[in-house]
């Protein structure tokens, strides 16, 4: 089953909402901004994670201090998977949060 644009937007919306909820409900001091389909998570140290949708490619992009990553939705896994190294978005965000904020959070819901 190929991903439709409508389903893609629903999946990105749900992913961004889940990310916001996880960061809102943790003890980290982060600034969250969601505008025009772009979610920015800024940590206390000024480093940021920026999640944006790329509708023409049906991809979710993550800009991080370490570079940019592109994720395709894997229908079998029901998860976002990096198109370069097959790392799951949830794993990457967990690692980046630990690296840049020093805190371990679980992102199984994204």
Secondary structure, 3 states (H helix, E strand, C coil): CCCCHHHHHHHHHHHHHHHHHHHHCCCCCCEEEEECCEEEEECCCCCEEEEEEEHHHCEEEEEECCEEEEEEEECCCCEEEECCCCCEHHHHHHHHHHHHHCCCCCCCCC
